[in-house]
Amino acid sequence: MQESATERTTIERPWPHCLEVALDFERYPEWARDVKSAEVLERDDEGRGLRVAYRAAAMGRSARYTLRYTYEHDPARITWVLDQGDIVRRLDGQYRFESGADDAGSTEVTYRLDVELAMPLPGFVKRRAESKIMTTALNELKRRCEGEA
């Protein structure tokens, strides 16, 4: 069963900086605690990752998955879909970066994630895992962006 969720946070840095941090996939292991490795397999003409292979800690084991990224016509949005994975059937999502309402250089980040695990788990366990993924991802992105001020 597929689960979908959306979370938002405010980062006290301008959105282009936050986008730059989010696009630096190969540095994720430095700040995203569950990401053990990230390798860009394919890039677009602007040097952005199109296919990225990850190894991450997940539910007490090591998970491997590859995401396919698209950037469409919105420079402040990163969208991805699962290309292949060993414990997930779907891991599709999106980061959307928008200038904060305060005009002081902050960014409103919206993170949407659609997850479908390959193994059957009770709904509350799936929702708890999804919530942990999203909260951790946003908190760690915020910490990394603001820490580079």
N, C-alpha and C positions, 0 to 999 in steps of 0.2 A: 504494500500500500504506500502510495506517495504522500509525503507530508510537505506542506508549504508554510513558510513563515517569513515575516519581514520585521526588521528592527532598524532603529535609527539612533544616531548619536551625533553630538556636536564636537568637532575637533577645532582647537584654537590655532589653526593655521589656514592659509588660503587654499582653495580647492586645487589649483594646479600642483602645489607641493604634495597634497594628499594623493592625488592621482599618480604622480611620479613615484611615490613610495609604493603604492599598490601595484604599479606596473613593473617594479624591480623584483620579479619573481625569484631570481636566483639568490636574492638576499633574504628571502622569507625565513630560512632556517636560523638566521641571526636574531630574529625577533618574534616569530610565530612559534611558540613552544612545541606544538604538536607536529610541525613540519620538520622532518629530519633531513630531507633533500628536495631540491627543486631544480629541474634541468629544462631549459628552453630547447625544444626539439625543432621548432620552426618559427621564423619571424616574418613579419610583413615588411613592406618597403620602408616603413618608418622605424624599423628595428624593434617594434613591440612583439611580444610573444604571441604566437598564434596557437601553438600546441606546447603544453608544459606538462612534464612528467613529475609526479610527486611521490614521495614516500612519507607517510605520516603515522603517528601513533593514533590508534583508533580502537576503542573498546578492548584494551588490554593486549592488542597485537599490532603488528606493522601492516598498514594498508598501502597498496600501490594503486595509483589512478593517474590518468592523463586527461587534462581538460583542454578543450578547444575554445579559444577566445575570439570574440568579434567586437568591433568597435563602432560599427555602423557610421552614422553621420553626426553623432553627438560626442564631442570631445570629452565630456565629463561623465561618460558611462562606460563601464567595462561589463561585458556580458560573457558568460561561459556556459558550455554544456559538457557533460561527461563524454569523453571519446572512448575510454575503456577504464575498467576498474575491477578489483578483485572482491570487494565486499559491498559495493554499491552498484545498483542498476541505473540510478539517476543521481546526479549531483550537479544540478543546473542552478545558476544564480546570476546575480548582478549587483555591482556597486554603482550607485548614482551619487555624484558629488555636486553640491549646489552651494553657492555663496550663502553665508549665514545672514540672518535678518539684521544683525547689528552693524553691518558694514565695517567691522573692525578686523576683517581678515579671517573670520571663522568660516567653517565649512559644515554643512549639514550632510551627513552621509547616510544613505539608505541602503541596506543590505537585504536582498531577497534571496532565499534559498529554497530549492525544491529537492527533496531527498527521498530516494527509495532504496532501502537496503536489500541486499541479495539474500539475506537470511531472515527468517520470520522472528519477530520480536513483539512483545506486547506494546500496544499503542503508547502507554505512558512512558515506557523505556525509550521508544523512538523519539517522542516529543522532548524528553529530558536530554537526550543526546543531541538533537537538533538545536535546542536552546543553548546548550553548552558550546556547540560549534559556533553559533552566531555571536553569542555574548563574548566568547573568547576572541574571535576574529576581530570584532569591532573594538574591544578594549585594547587588544595588542596593536592594532592599526593606529588607534588614537595615541597610545603611549609612544609608538615609534615616530609618528608625525610630530607630536609635540616635543618629544625628546631631542629632535634634530633642530630645534629653534635656534 
